[in-house]
Amino acid sequence: MTTVRAPTLLLPGQAPWLTVPDMIDYLRRMAPHRAYAIHDGLLNEWGLRVLDDVLAMEAERAGTEIRRLCPGESVEV
């Protein structure tokens, strides 16, 4: 995976090739000031809860904003 300096990271929240440990590893290597999980359209309610919990734990560990963007929500990057 490519690693670059970016203050804001749009992180894939789900993909056929993506595992949670790989997602967290990439997030930690990138170390952005804030990160938003996107690309989660194939997850059901339970999958979204798991993703939200994982992101919340990582946000607490890193002391930064890391969360999933809900449908229709926007942020300025």
PyMOL commands that place a pseudoatom at each C-alpha (Angstrom):
pseudoatom trace, name=CA, resn=MET, resi=1, chain=A, elem=C, hetatm=0, pos=[0.000, 0.000, 0.000]
pseudoatom trace, name=CA, resn=THR, resi=2, chain=A, elem=C, hetatm=0, pos=[1.111, 3.505, -0.786]
pseudoatom trace, name=CA, resn=THR, resi=3, chain=A, elem=C, hetatm=0, pos=[1.834, 5.755, 2.178]
pseudoatom trace, name=CA, resn=VAL, resi=4, chain=A, elem=C, hetatm=0, pos=[1.815, 9.540, 1.762]
pseudoatom trace, name=CA, resn=ARG, resi=5, chain=A, elem=C, hetatm=0, pos=[1.443, 12.475, 4.146]
pseudoatom trace, name=CA, resn=ALA, resi=6, chain=A, elem=C, hetatm=0, pos=[-2.157, 13.592, 4.193]
pseudoatom trace, name=CA, resn=PRO, resi=7, chain=A, elem=C, hetatm=0, pos=[-3.998, 15.549, 6.891]
pseudoatom trace, name=CA, resn=THR, resi=8, chain=A, elem=C, hetatm=0, pos=[-7.292, 13.867, 5.954]
pseudoatom trace, name=CA, resn=LEU, resi=9, chain=A, elem=C, hetatm=0, pos=[-7.656, 10.243, 4.912]
pseudoatom trace, name=CA, resn=LEU, resi=10, chain=A, elem=C, hetatm=0, pos=[-10.704, 8.768, 3.168]
pseudoatom trace, name=CA, resn=LEU, resi=11, chain=A, elem=C, hetatm=0, pos=[-10.364, 5.162, 4.265]
pseudoatom trace, name=CA, resn=PRO, resi=12, chain=A, elem=C, hetatm=0, pos=[-12.113, 2.229, 2.575]
pseudoatom trace, name=CA, resn=GLY, resi=13, chain=A, elem=C, hetatm=0, pos=[-14.481, 0.792, 5.166]
pseudoatom trace, name=CA, resn=GLN, resi=14, chain=A, elem=C, hetatm=0, pos=[-15.179, -2.399, 3.247]
pseudoatom trace, name=CA, resn=ALA, resi=15, chain=A, elem=C, hetatm=0, pos=[-13.889, -4.145, 0.153]
pseudoatom trace, name=CA, resn=PRO, resi=16, chain=A, elem=C, hetatm=0, pos=[-13.527, -7.781, -0.970]
pseudoatom trace, name=CA, resn=TRP, resi=17, chain=A, elem=C, hetatm=0, pos=[-9.741, -7.512, -0.585]
pseudoatom trace, name=CA, resn=LEU, resi=18, chain=A, elem=C, hetatm=0, pos=[-9.755, -5.640, 2.740]
pseudoatom trace, name=CA, resn=THR, resi=19, chain=A, elem=C, hetatm=0, pos=[-9.441, -7.106, 6.224]
pseudoatom trace, name=CA, resn=VAL, resi=20, chain=A, elem=C, hetatm=0, pos=[-9.936, -5.119, 9.441]
pseudoatom trace, name=CA, resn=PRO, resi=21, chain=A, elem=C, hetatm=0, pos=[-6.302, -5.683, 10.566]
pseudoatom trace, name=CA, resn=ASP, resi=22, chain=A, elem=C, hetatm=0, pos=[-5.057, -4.408, 7.173]
pseudoatom trace, name=CA, resn=MET, resi=23, chain=A, elem=C, hetatm=0, pos=[-7.349, -1.375, 7.396]
pseudoatom trace, name=CA, resn=ILE, resi=24, chain=A, elem=C, hetatm=0, pos=[-6.082, -0.501, 10.890]
pseudoatom trace, name=CA, resn=ASP, resi=25, chain=A, elem=C, hetatm=0, pos=[-2.448, -1.083, 9.884]
pseudoatom trace, name=CA, resn=TYR, resi=26, chain=A, elem=C, hetatm=0, pos=[-2.838, 1.285, 6.933]
pseudoatom trace, name=CA, resn=LEU, resi=27, chain=A, elem=C, hetatm=0, pos=[-4.608, 3.860, 9.101]
pseudoatom trace, name=CA, resn=ARG, resi=28, chain=A, elem=C, hetatm=0, pos=[-1.789, 3.750, 11.651]
pseudoatom trace, name=CA, resn=ARG, resi=29, chain=A, elem=C, hetatm=0, pos=[0.935, 4.004, 8.987]
pseudoatom trace, name=CA, resn=MET, resi=30, chain=A, elem=C, hetatm=0, pos=[-0.784, 6.997, 7.392]
pseudoatom trace, name=CA, resn=ALA, resi=31, chain=A, elem=C, hetatm=0, pos=[-1.347, 8.680, 10.811]
pseudoatom trace, name=CA, resn=PRO, resi=32, chain=A, elem=C, hetatm=0, pos=[-3.703, 11.368, 9.459]
pseudoatom trace, name=CA, resn=HIS, resi=33, chain=A, elem=C, hetatm=0, pos=[-5.059, 14.235, 11.547]
pseudoatom trace, name=CA, resn=ARG, resi=34, chain=A, elem=C, hetatm=0, pos=[-8.546, 12.898, 10.771]
pseudoatom trace, name=CA, resn=ALA, resi=35, chain=A, elem=C, hetatm=0, pos=[-9.941, 9.953, 8.829]
pseudoatom trace, name=CA, resn=TYR, resi=36, chain=A, elem=C, hetatm=0, pos=[-13.336, 9.081, 7.447]
pseudoatom trace, name=CA, resn=ALA, resi=37, chain=A, elem=C, hetatm=0, pos=[-14.394, 5.603, 6.412]
pseudoatom trace, name=CA, resn=ILE, resi=38, chain=A, elem=C, hetatm=0, pos=[-16.127, 5.516, 3.064]
pseudoatom trace, name=CA, resn=HIS, resi=39, chain=A, elem=C, hetatm=0, pos=[-16.983, 2.695, 0.655]
pseudoatom trace, name=CA, resn=ASP, resi=40, chain=A, elem=C, hetatm=0, pos=[-19.207, 0.749, 3.051]
pseudoatom trace, name=CA, resn=GLY, resi=41, chain=A, elem=C, hetatm=0, pos=[-22.299, 0.267, 0.887]
pseudoatom trace, name=CA, resn=LEU, resi=42, chain=A, elem=C, hetatm=0, pos=[-22.178, -3.544, 0.971]
pseudoatom trace, name=CA, resn=LEU, resi=43, chain=A, elem=C, hetatm=0, pos=[-22.238, -3.743, 4.776]
pseudoatom trace, name=CA, resn=ASN, resi=44, chain=A, elem=C, hetatm=0, pos=[-25.464, -4.558, 6.593]
pseudoatom trace, name=CA, resn=GLU, resi=45, chain=A, elem=C, hetatm=0, pos=[-26.491, -3.078, 9.945]
pseudoatom trace, name=CA, resn=TRP, resi=46, chain=A, elem=C, hetatm=0, pos=[-24.249, -5.464, 11.918]
pseudoatom trace, name=CA, resn=GLY, resi=47, chain=A, elem=C, hetatm=0, pos=[-21.254, -4.813, 9.678]
pseudoatom trace, name=CA, resn=LEU, resi=48, chain=A, elem=C, hetatm=0, pos=[-21.685, -1.057, 10.055]
pseudoatom trace, name=CA, resn=ARG, resi=49, chain=A, elem=C, hetatm=0, pos=[-21.805, -1.424, 13.847]
pseudoatom trace, name=CA, resn=VAL, resi=50, chain=A, elem=C, hetatm=0, pos=[-18.576, -3.425, 13.805]
pseudoatom trace, name=CA, resn=LEU, resi=51, chain=A, elem=C, hetatm=0, pos=[-16.925, -0.844, 11.545]
pseudoatom trace, name=CA, resn=ASP, resi=52, chain=A, elem=C, hetatm=0, pos=[-18.102, 2.025, 13.772]
pseudoatom trace, name=CA, resn=ASP, resi=53, chain=A, elem=C, hetatm=0, pos=[-16.772, 0.252, 16.891]
pseudoatom trace, name=CA, resn=VAL, resi=54, chain=A, elem=C, hetatm=0, pos=[-13.392, -0.456, 15.311]
pseudoatom trace, name=CA, resn=LEU, resi=55, chain=A, elem=C, hetatm=0, pos=[-13.060, 3.154, 14.155]
pseudoatom trace, name=CA, resn=ALA, resi=56, chain=A, elem=C, hetatm=0, pos=[-14.082, 4.492, 17.583]
pseudoatom trace, name=CA, resn=MET, resi=57, chain=A, elem=C, hetatm=0, pos=[-11.459, 2.351, 19.319]
pseudoatom trace, name=CA, resn=GLU, resi=58, chain=A, elem=C, hetatm=0, pos=[-8.789, 3.512, 16.897]
pseudoatom trace, name=CA, resn=ALA, resi=59, chain=A, elem=C, hetatm=0, pos=[-9.851, 7.161, 17.279]
pseudoatom trace, name=CA, resn=GLU, resi=60, chain=A, elem=C, hetatm=0, pos=[-9.495, 6.861, 21.046]
pseudoatom trace, name=CA, resn=ARG, resi=61, chain=A, elem=C, hetatm=0, pos=[-6.078, 5.205, 20.685]
pseudoatom trace, name=CA, resn=ALA, resi=62, chain=A, elem=C, hetatm=0, pos=[-4.833, 7.862, 18.248]
pseudoatom trace, name=CA, resn=GLY, resi=63, chain=A, elem=C, hetatm=0, pos=[-6.521, 10.840, 19.936]
pseudoatom trace, name=CA, resn=THR, resi=64, chain=A, elem=C, hetatm=0, pos=[-7.972, 12.075, 16.667]
pseudoatom trace, name=CA, resn=GLU, resi=65, chain=A, elem=C, hetatm=0, pos=[-11.208, 12.090, 14.678]
pseudoatom trace, name=CA, resn=ILE, resi=66, chain=A, elem=C, hetatm=0, pos=[-11.743, 8.769, 12.930]
pseudoatom trace, name=CA, resn=ARG, resi=67, chain=A, elem=C, hetatm=0, pos=[-15.287, 7.797, 11.964]
pseudoatom trace, name=CA, resn=ARG, resi=68, chain=A, elem=C, hetatm=0, pos=[-17.575, 6.662, 9.203]
pseudoatom trace, name=CA, resn=LEU, resi=69, chain=A, elem=C, hetatm=0, pos=[-19.413, 9.164, 7.047]
pseudoatom trace, name=CA, resn=CYS, resi=70, chain=A, elem=C, hetatm=0, pos=[-23.127, 8.363, 6.977]
pseudoatom trace, name=CA, resn=PRO, resi=71, chain=A, elem=C, hetatm=0, pos=[-25.117, 8.592, 3.718]
pseudoatom trace, name=CA, resn=GLY, resi=72, chain=A, elem=C, hetatm=0, pos=[-25.738, 12.231, 2.833]
pseudoatom trace, name=CA, resn=GLU, resi=73, chain=A, elem=C, hetatm=0, pos=[-23.193, 13.519, 5.358]
pseudoatom trace, name=CA, resn=SER, resi=74, chain=A, elem=C, hetatm=0, pos=[-20.330, 15.682, 4.165]
pseudoatom trace, name=CA, resn=VAL, resi=75, chain=A, elem=C, hetatm=0, pos=[-17.147, 17.175, 5.556]
pseudoatom trace, name=CA, resn=GLU, resi=76, chain=A, elem=C, hetatm=0, pos=[-14.796, 19.747, 4.163]
pseudoatom trace, name=CA, resn=VAL, resi=77, chain=A, elem=C, hetatm=0, pos=[-11.381, 18.326, 3.264]
for i in range(1, 77): cmd.bond("trace and resi %d" % i, "trace and resi %d" % (i + 1))
show_as sticks, trace
zoom trace
